[in-house]
Amino acid sequence: MRSIYSSGYEPDPMNARDVLAFVLCPIAVFAPAGTDSEMEAVAELIGPAKAEAAKRWHDAHVAGLMN
């Protein structure tokens, strides 16, 4: 399956807006078929990735405040 839309945009993991957009993005966006099994698999993979993205941004933000 080929993507219909493409962009040169690359999210910045240190930008709060980019991280928030990823964290708030619905899981269905990452599961184009939308089947129950696909949604479950995507949730297993994306859930921890969203948590890690927020943690990394927070850690970098706090480190920047300390310097």
N, C-alpha and C positions, 0 to 999 in steps of 0.2 A: 504494500500500500504506500503510495506516494503522498507526501504532504501537499495540500492545496495552497497553504499559505506559508511563506517563509520570511524571515526578517534577519537583518544583520545585528539585531539587538542581542546583547549579552548582559544578563543581570549581574550586578555588582554585589557580591556577598557581604560587603561592608556597608552597603546602603540600606538604611532601615526601610525605605519604601519598597525596594526590590525584594527584600526578605519578607516583608509583610504581604506583598502581592503573592509570593510563592506559598506562604503559609495559609493564606485565606483562599487560595485557588481551590475550587471543588475537585474532588478526586475524579469525578466523571470526565474532566478535561483530559486526564491521562489514560483513560480507558475508552477509546473511540468506539469499540463494539458495544460497550455498555451491558454486556452479559453479567450475570451475578458472579460467575467464577472469575471473570476478568476484574470486576470491581473489587472483589475480595483480595485478589493477588496484588492489585495496585495499592490498595489500602495497606497491605502488609509492608510494601516497599516504600511508599511515599510517606506514610505516617512517621516512621522514624527519621526519614530524611528532612521532613518539615521541622521536627523537634531539634534535630542537629543544626539545621540552618539558623533557627532562632537562638540556640545556645551559643553557637560560634559568633553570631552578630553581637549578642549580649556580652560575651567575654571580651571581644575586641573593643566594644564601646566602653566597658568598665576599665580596661587596660589603658585606653586613650584618656580617660578622665584622670587616671592615677598619674599619668606622665605630665 
